[in-house]
């Protein structure tokens, strides 16, 4: 599948709805937990997605589009959610994520990006030169990766409870 802004927005706009549908009515037994750098709870993932909305996708796209003297991205703290989400409820995080994502999609649409603009590059602190189209495609796949992560962590909560059926459940392998 070729990259397209409109196809990307299809996924980006549904992520908050998907997460709210999956998580909003669940007990903390399902949504909180380990909160460490190796296994994030659904709560942690939503906090991480908020941090990315604030500091990654649109801010980095702006750096690329401005083509200033130094198009280097500010390093992204993949663990900032542990501090930033303290004292907040999952409902608050879901509301905040929905608001930020809506604003960021509006910003993305307002740019009315065309072919040559999508080839403009910024400088990733670890990966080097990256074009805007790859940044935006990564935003989509980042969402999908974290949805998978949430589902996997939740499934593992019943790892022992499924008994002999575990061999048929690829998510537990």
N, C-alpha and C positions, 0 to 999 in steps of 0.2 A: 504494500500500500504506500503510495506516495504521500509525503507530508502535505497537509492543507490546514490553513487556519480554521476554516469552518468545521472540518472533521475533528480538529483538536478541541475546539470549543464545545462540541457535542459531549465529549468526555468530561472536560473541565467543569462544565456547568452542572453535570449530574453527580459529581463526587460529593458535594455537601449533602444533597438529597439522599444519596446512597448511604452515607455514613449516619445521617440522622435516622433513616429508616432502620438500619441495622442495630444502632446502639442506644438511641434515646430512651427506650422503654426497658432496658436491661438493668439488672442489679449490678452493684459494684463488684460482685463476685466474678462477673463476666468482663467488666470494663476496666478494672484497676488491677494492680498486682505488682509484678516484679519491679518495674520501673528501674531498670539498669541498662547499661550500654549494650548488653548482649540480647536481652529479650524485652521488647517494649510492650506494654499493655495497650489496648485500644485507646485509653486516655492519653498515653504518651504519644501515640501516633498522631492523634488529632492536634495535640500541642505542637508537634513537629511540623505538621502541615501548615499551621498558623504561622510559625516562624518563617517557613519558606515563602508564604504569601507576602510577608512583611519585608523580607530581606533578600530573596533570591530571584524569582522569575521576572517580575516587572522591573525591579531595580536594575537587574543585570541587562535586561532588554533595553532599558533607557541608556545605560552606559554604551551599549553597542550602537544604538541609533544616534546618539549625540556625536560619536566619532571624535571625541576629544583627544587631547595630547596623550593621555594615558588611559586606554580602554581596559584597564585591569580591574577585574571584579574584586570586591571585598571578600575575603575568605568566609565561607559559610560554616557556622557552628552547628553541626548535626546533633548536638546534645543540649542545645539551649532550652528546649522545652522542659527539661527537668526543673530548672529554676523559674522560667517564665510562667509555668502553669500552676505553681504552688498557690494554694488557697482558692483555686477556682474549681467549679463543678464541671462535669462533663457537659451539662446543658449549656453553661456559659461558653465553653470552648466551641461547641457545635454552632452556637449563635455567632460567635466571633469569626469562625472560619467561613460561615456562609456569607457574612457581611463583607469580609475581605475578598473572598473569591468573586463575589458579584462585582465589586469595585474593580478588581483586576481584569476581569473579562471585559467590562465596559472600557477600561483603558486600552486593552489590546484591540478591541473593535474600533475604537476612535482613531487609532493610528492608520487604519486602512492600508495595511502593509502589502506591498507588491514584490514580485520576484527578486529584483536587484537588492532591495532592502533586506530580504531574508538571507542574502549571501554576505551581508556585512558581518564583521567579526569583532569579538571582544577577546580579552586575554584572561583565561581561567588560571588561577594561581597554581594549580597542579597539572592541568591538562593542556595548557598552552592555548593557541588560537582556536576559537570555536565560532562557527557561524550562528546567527540568530535562529535560523530554522532548526538547528540541532538543539539549541537551548529550549525552544518552544516544544519540540517533539519530546524532549526529556521531561518537561513539565507534565505532559500527559502520562508518560510511562511511569514517572515517579508516583503519580496518583494511583495508578493501577498496581504498582508494586506494594504500596502501603495498604491498599484494600486487601490484597492477597495476604500481607503480613498479619493484618487484623484477624482475618478468617482463620489463618493457620494457628495463631496463638490461642484463639478461642477453641478451636477443635482440640488442641492439645490438652485443654483443661479436662477433657473426658477421655484422655488417652487410655487410662486404666479401666475406665468404666465400660468401654465397649467390648471388653473381653475378647472372645475368639474372632469377632468380626474385624478386628484391627487389620488383619492381613488383606481385607478387601477395601480398606479406606486409605487411599494413596496420600491423603493429606497428613496422615499420622506416620508415614514411612520416613 
